[in-house]
Amino acid sequence: MKIRARRSLGQQPVFDLGLAAHHNFLLANGTVAANCFNKSHSVAYGYVTYQTAYLKANYPVAYMASLLSAVSDDRDKIQRYIATCASMGIAVLPPDLNRSGVNFTPFGQQILFGLAAVRNVGENAVKSLLVARAAGPFSSLGDLCARVDTRIVNKKTLETLIQTGALDSLNPNRHQLMVDLEPTLDWAHRKAKDQQSGQGSLFEALGGSSTFELTPGGPPVPDYDSQEKLRLEKDLLGFYLSDHPLKQTQERAKWLAPTNLADVAEQPAGTVVTAVAIVLEFREIATRKGDTMAALTFEDLTGSAEAVIFPKTYARLRSQLPIEGRVLIWGKVDFREDQRCQLIIEDIQPADEARMVKVDLPLERALSLQDLHRLREVLVKCSGDGKGKIPVIAGLSYSGKMVRFGQQFWVADERQTVAALTQEGFEASALGLIV
């Protein structure tokens, strides 16, 4: 711990303890002043807080675009802020060669992804693209290759732009653009050499400014399927953008898993977390005793989290562990010796198989102590001695809200629970996680 001597306003010796998360000062008389700021410092912080809150409330699109631009080199923060935009009803669109700028930019009530935030597209390439675009929007792949300096905007850069959707306005078939790219670049190189040597195209000599319709290309091919498009976006952007495998679960996942993976590190150790996620990385590890455990990385719409499955749990889950696709996980928050957060996984289930029970509560039943007592008795009876993994959701029809019951009321069998609730006069149904 670093201790630095300072002088207070009254010239009394004060010592800054140097704590990263707090502003603590050891006074001359031995007492500690926690989170101690002078008044001017406090006023400045308060004023900046007010300004940013005002901008976010009144100019949300411009504010979030600026915030994304400020963290354009941090993939985790970009992903988290894109999730924040989604919760605010602001869509972040994929990069667009004819509309995007260097940074994230407002586009009506949406935000265009900044070209500088795309991997493999350097600052010089972005500048070259924008200078060429100043003469007018690009009309085709041939037009693009002919107008930019392909020594700067090279093949790798163009492949990245294609696979992240930046050229969708020219041709939405990304696979076709990839096939056409190499012959188009060869054609553009020959055209540039001809112009440098004073030779022109016959068609240009006859009065046409350019003939990009005659640009050579590859054989016609079908576009990539949606999963392959998403995979390529993920590889090049660091996250899914045009779509996400978890979007179909987003609405009901909020009932089941209110804690985002991006916020797991802020939870106290031992907190039980339920999350809907996809598996990014998976590997088996041999312990010193020769047992096998697993280390995983999960991702949801907001971010990622590391996790481990200890040998006994892994032995139980190993034969049915889904290592691809969407999964529902149960785990406890833990902090390693280096203070890095991880989840200790207790159970995993394919999200497509996840179920929940919804019971509708009109106002008169929600206010009836007798009905609430009967509901509690049914759920306790169906909870499997408190070990149930199927959550129960109450639909409050009078307010339009959904309320999740505590885990002590989760049930072991959704069909049995629905039948028991129906028998007691409640309107109940079993729902899947996928809408």
PyMOL commands that set and color helices and strands:
alter all, ss='L'
color gray80, all
select helices_A, chain A and resi 39-58+60-70+75-87+115-117+123-133+141-147+155-163+174-196+202-205+212-214+226-237+247-256+261-266+311-320+351-353+363-366+369-381+407-409+414-423
alter helices_A, ss='H'
color red, helices_A
select strands_A, chain A and resi 4-7+13-16+25-26+32-33+92-93+105-107+110-112+272-286+292-299+304-309+326-335+341-350+355-361+392-396+401-404+427-432
alter strands_A, ss='S'
color yellow, strands_A
deselect
rebuild
show_as cartoon
